[in-house]
Amino acid sequence: MGRHESIPLRESGEALAPDARVIDVKYTEVRDPRHTIWGRIKAALQAVLWAAAIGFMIPPAWVLIQTIGATFRPF
């Protein structure tokens, strides 16, 4: 999801024009889930999972490369 361009808002001491649009919004802060302890634990477990998956895929890939190399090697 792309990041939307933000529009800085500021208060004005002047009176509003009669035809001015007024934006009335209730703001809530959203906490990034990675900043919680559970979020950090999940991120660490995902890192270990991906490292293990990559580690388990290296030997079969190496064997495949050797097999392909042996196939094209001259007799």
KOLMIVO-754669 format. One line per field, with one value per residue (C-alpha): residue in one letter; residue number from 0; x, y, z. Coordinates in nm, 4 decimals, always signed. Layout:
REM KOLMIVO-754669
type = [A / ...] $
seq = [NUM / ...] $
x = [X / ...] $
y = [Y / ...] $
z = [Z / ...] $
***
This chain:
REM KOLMIVO-754669
type = [M / G / R / H / E / S / I / P / L / R / E / S / G / E / A / L / A / P / D / A / R / V / I / D / V / K / Y / T / E / V / R / D / P / R / H / T / I / W / G / R / I / K / A / A / L / Q / A / V / L / W / A / A / A / I / G / F / M / I / P / P / A / W / V / L / I / Q / T / I / G / A / T / F / R / P / F] $
seq = [0 / 1 / 2 / 3 / 4 / 5 / 6 / 7 / 8 / 9 / 10 / 11 / 12 / 13 / 14 / 15 / 16 / 17 / 18 / 19 / 20 / 21 / 22 / 23 / 24 / 25 / 26 / 27 / 28 / 29 / 30 / 31 / 32 / 33 / 34 / 35 / 36 / 37 / 38 / 39 / 40 / 41 / 42 / 43 / 44 / 45 / 46 / 47 / 48 / 49 / 50 / 51 / 52 / 53 / 54 / 55 / 56 / 57 / 58 / 59 / 60 / 61 / 62 / 63 / 64 / 65 / 66 / 67 / 68 / 69 / 70 / 71 / 72 / 73 / 74] $
x = [+0.0000 / +0.1462 / +0.2061 / -0.0311 / +0.0982 / +0.0293 / -0.1235 / +0.0088 / -0.2741 / -0.2386 / -0.4628 / -0.5424 / -0.6333 / -0.8456 / -1.2204 / -1.3399 / -1.4855 / -1.8607 / -1.8084 / -1.5003 / -1.4898 / -1.4339 / -1.2645 / -1.3755 / -1.1870 / -1.1204 / -0.7566 / -0.6307 / -0.2700 / -0.1931 / +0.0948 / +0.3350 / +0.3002 / +0.6787 / +0.7265 / +0.5552 / +0.7372 / +0.5141 / +0.5835 / +0.9579 / +0.9308 / +0.7329 / +0.9894 / +1.2747 / +1.0918 / +1.0287 / +1.3970 / +1.4985 / +1.2403 / +1.3660 / +1.7303 / +1.6505 / +1.4546 / +1.7415 / +1.9929 / +1.7970 / +1.7675 / +2.1403 / +2.2548 / +1.9887 / +2.0655 / +2.4373 / +2.3695 / +2.1514 / +2.4281 / +2.6814 / +2.4486 / +2.3933 / +2.7678 / +2.8386 / +2.5800 / +2.7525 / +3.1099 / +3.2944 / +3.3795] $
y = [+0.0000 / +0.3311 / +0.6134 / +0.9036 / +1.2561 / +1.4302 / +1.7746 / +1.9872 / +2.1562 / +2.4674 / +2.6910 / +3.0371 / +3.3279 / +3.4833 / +3.4412 / +3.1780 / +3.2767 / +3.2050 / +2.9425 / +2.7783 / +2.4005 / +2.2877 / +1.9559 / +1.8075 / +1.4865 / +1.2758 / +1.1647 / +0.8415 / +0.7311 / +0.3921 / +0.2041 / +0.0126 / -0.3575 / -0.4069 / -0.1787 / -0.4139 / -0.7039 / -0.9566 / -0.7833 / -0.8066 / -1.1755 / -1.2408 / -1.0500 / -1.2522 / -1.5808 / -1.4817 / -1.3970 / -1.7381 / -1.9111 / -1.7420 / -1.8081 / -2.1768 / -2.1991 / -2.0435 / -2.2670 / -2.5815 / -2.4802 / -2.4189 / -2.7885 / -2.9028 / -2.6018 / -2.6847 / -3.0460 / -2.9230 / -2.6906 / -2.9756 / -3.2072 / -2.9479 / -2.8870 / -3.2603 / -3.2915 / -3.0327 / -3.1389 / -3.2914 / -3.6630] $
z = [+0.0000 / -0.1034 / +0.1327 / +0.0829 / +0.0698 / +0.3978 / +0.4202 / +0.7054 / +0.8953 / +1.1051 / +1.3071 / +1.1901 / +1.4124 / +1.1411 / +1.1036 / +0.8587 / +0.5267 / +0.5024 / +0.2307 / +0.3921 / +0.4304 / +0.7869 / +0.8567 / +1.1871 / +1.2605 / +1.5657 / +1.5588 / +1.7091 / +1.7336 / +1.5890 / +1.7475 / +1.5261 / +1.6245 / +1.6003 / +1.9002 / +2.1408 / +2.3037 / +2.1282 / +1.7949 / +1.8538 / +1.9432 / +1.6247 / +1.4156 / +1.5687 / +1.5041 / +1.1441 / +1.0978 / +1.2357 / +1.0156 / +0.6976 / +0.7890 / +0.8414 / +0.5164 / +0.3223 / +0.5008 / +0.4162 / +0.0491 / -0.0101 / -0.0177 / -0.2709 / -0.4875 / -0.4704 / -0.5749 / -0.8629 / -0.9827 / -0.9668 / -1.1591 / -1.4306 / -1.4487 / -1.4770 / -1.7552 / -1.9725 / -1.8882 / -2.1842 / -2.1584] $
***
